[in-house]
Amino acid sequence: MSVRILLLPERETRTVEVPRGADGFALIRTLCLNPENVILVRGGRPIPVDSRIKAKDDLKVIRVVSGG
């Protein structure tokens, strides 16, 4: 199924193919990102990475950067 995402901070919109019933982990793996370094947002609210993704979802994938 196709899922549209907005990748931040790059502000890049992508359409990603994931299997039906996939969760946030599958989406993150498809994007080759580390699940410890991203926040998934659906409908303006953060969601757990083990949440199921739906075909019509518009998600934000926010890459978290820290340093010191």
N, C-alpha and C positions, 0 to 999 in steps of 0.2 A: 504494500500500500504506500501511497505517497503522503508525506508529511512536509508541510512548509515550515521552515524555521528562519528566525532572524538570529544570526550569530553576532554577538556583541563582545568586545567593543568594536569589532571590525565594521558593523552595520551592513553586513552582507546577508542577503536573502538567498536561501537555497531550498530546493525541493529534494528531499531525501527519500529513498526507497527502503522500507523496513518490512519485515514479515508481519502479517496480521497477528494481533495479540502481543506485539513486541512491547517491551517496557523502555523506560528511559535509559537503562544500561545499554540496550541494543542500539538505540539511537546514538548514544555517546560513542560506542565502539565504531559505528558506521562513520562517524565524523573523525575518528582517530584521535579522540581527546581522552584525557585522564578524568574519570568520574569524580576524583577528589578535588578537581580544579574548576568545576563548572556548577552552575545553578540552573535548573530548568524552571521556566515560568510559563504558566498557562492561565490565560484570563487575568493577567496582572498579579497572580499569586504564585509564590514558589511552590513546587510540587516535589515529592520525594522521587529519587531516581528509579525506584522500583515501581512507580505508577505506570499503568498501562497507557499506551499511546493510541489515540483514535485517528482514523483516516482523515477526518476534517479538522484536526487540531492545528492551530497556529501557535507555535511555541517559540519562546526566546531561549536561547542557550547563551548564558552569560559566563564568559571565561573570567575567573577570579584570579587576580594577580596580587601577590603580596611581596613585601620586601622590607628590609630594615637597615 
